[in-house]
Amino acid sequence: MESLNGNVDPNQPLPDGTPIYLPQNQIASANSLDAEDATSAKSGLSESQWEEFYESYSKANRDAKIWIAKHESGFSYSARNGQYIGRFQLTSSYLNGDYSVENQERTADKYVSNRYGSWTSAKAHWEAYGWY
């Protein structure tokens, strides 16, 4: 605290009203989306699809969903990796042969909701294990 607040003695109580200056939250800024990611996330989506599948979430969950899409497929709905298909790299059995944008989005939302409860929890799992 001394280095953050100049001449404050950490062993003495602060007088009422003394401001305490804390460093910026570096984790929050490191996890924020840049403008390029936000723009890329909209590719392949109509405005109504964007609103339905992304704007309905809190900012934190929307950002987590975008982050996962970037890391799984580079935002591509046509990405393939063996049995994994599309933007969220779901198995073909999850998608039931329907690889449309709408089905990929709805299926990913349902999968994440059932398995993790939220996109932020899914992202935390991805960061810990490299998959969700």
C-alpha positions as MATLAB code, in Angstrom:
seq = 'MESLNGNVDPNQPLPDGTPIYLPQNQIASANSLDAEDATSAKSGLSESQWEEFYESYSKANRDAKIWIAKHESGFSYSARNGQYIGRFQLTSSYLNGDYSVENQERTADKYVSNRYGSWTSAKAHWEAYGWY';
ca = [
       0.000    0.000    0.000;
       2.841    2.355    0.732;
       4.109    2.188   -2.839;
       0.617    2.712   -4.219;
      -0.315    5.664   -2.047;
       2.804    7.710   -1.591;
       3.535    8.419    2.029;
       0.867    6.209    3.666;
       2.207    4.260    6.621;
       0.755    0.734    6.342;
       0.970    0.377   10.130;
      -1.296    3.366   10.850;
      -5.045    3.591   10.216;
      -6.059    5.951    7.442;
      -8.057    9.058    8.343;
     -11.645    8.963    7.106;
     -11.950   10.128    3.523;
      -8.367    9.271    2.538;
      -8.429    8.036   -1.065;
      -6.737    4.724   -1.809;
      -5.511    4.247   -5.343;
      -5.365    0.689   -6.600;
      -3.778   -0.500   -9.840;
      -6.035   -1.196  -12.805;
      -7.348   -4.718  -13.066;
      -4.915   -6.220  -15.542;
      -6.851   -9.486  -15.816;
      -9.992   -7.735  -17.006;
      -8.144   -5.803  -19.684;
      -6.267   -8.914  -20.814;
      -9.560  -10.757  -21.296;
     -11.330   -7.944  -23.117;
     -12.118   -8.366  -26.791;
     -10.372   -6.172  -29.263;
     -12.339   -4.452  -32.028;
     -11.083   -6.905  -34.647;
     -12.434   -9.914  -32.705;
     -15.787   -8.234  -32.175;
     -16.032   -7.504  -35.907;
     -14.847  -10.978  -36.926;
     -17.385  -12.591  -34.603;
     -20.186  -10.983  -36.627;
     -18.976  -12.469  -39.915;
     -21.423  -14.943  -41.366;
     -24.293  -13.613  -39.248;
     -27.181  -11.384  -40.181;
     -28.038   -8.568  -37.793;
     -31.031  -10.526  -36.484;
     -28.862  -13.620  -35.938;
     -26.287  -11.520  -34.078;
     -28.999  -10.137  -31.841;
     -30.514  -13.573  -31.196;
     -27.311  -15.488  -30.531;
     -25.034  -12.851  -28.990;
     -26.851   -9.724  -27.836;
     -29.141  -11.798  -25.616;
     -26.165  -12.548  -23.338;
     -24.473  -10.393  -20.737;
     -21.271   -8.748  -21.964;
     -19.156  -11.269  -20.038;
     -20.966  -14.267  -21.531;
     -21.026  -12.741  -25.018;
     -17.286  -12.055  -24.810;
     -16.647  -15.617  -23.575;
     -18.708  -17.079  -26.424;
     -16.800  -14.967  -28.948;
     -13.491  -15.965  -27.343;
     -14.363  -19.667  -27.651;
     -15.466  -19.238  -31.282;
     -12.156  -17.542  -32.073;
     -10.074  -20.227  -30.382;
     -12.060  -23.177  -31.712;
     -12.419  -22.186  -35.359;
     -11.272  -18.629  -36.026;
     -15.015  -17.786  -36.224;
     -15.574  -20.158  -39.176;
     -18.880  -21.967  -39.515;
     -17.282  -24.286  -42.092;
     -14.190  -25.293  -40.090;
     -13.562  -29.040  -39.910;
     -11.263  -31.024  -37.663;
     -12.036  -34.720  -37.960;
     -15.452  -35.265  -36.406;
     -15.570  -31.675  -35.114;
     -17.482  -29.209  -37.212;
     -18.090  -25.493  -37.396;
     -17.621  -22.403  -35.315;
     -17.770  -24.204  -31.964;
     -16.222  -27.490  -33.138;
     -19.134  -29.641  -32.073;
     -19.357  -33.282  -33.116;
     -21.525  -34.141  -36.072;
     -23.741  -36.180  -33.730;
     -24.564  -33.032  -31.726;
     -25.459  -31.164  -34.904;
     -27.523  -34.062  -36.323;
     -26.352  -33.358  -39.862;
     -27.608  -29.753  -39.827;
     -24.556  -27.512  -40.148;
     -26.471  -24.281  -40.637;
     -25.445  -21.158  -38.742;
     -28.656  -21.273  -36.729;
     -28.221  -24.911  -35.711;
     -24.553  -24.451  -34.799;
     -25.404  -21.459  -32.611;
     -28.447  -23.059  -30.946;
     -26.674  -26.356  -30.382;
     -23.598  -24.642  -28.912;
     -25.801  -22.545  -26.621;
     -27.664  -25.652  -25.437;
     -24.450  -27.654  -24.983;
     -22.802  -24.899  -22.937;
     -25.911  -24.292  -20.855;
     -26.310  -27.989  -20.027;
     -22.635  -28.740  -19.415;
     -21.273  -25.519  -17.870;
     -24.227  -23.291  -17.067;
     -22.710  -20.283  -18.828;
     -20.270  -19.283  -21.521;
     -17.974  -17.744  -18.904;
     -17.743  -21.117  -17.136;
     -17.121  -22.850  -20.466;
     -14.316  -20.399  -21.216;
     -12.764  -20.988  -17.786;
     -12.803  -24.723  -18.501;
     -11.264  -24.134  -21.938;
      -8.485  -22.032  -20.407;
      -7.763  -24.731  -17.817;
      -7.884  -27.757  -20.153;
      -7.630  -26.484  -23.734;
     -11.142  -27.603  -24.663;
     -14.704  -27.110  -23.511;
];
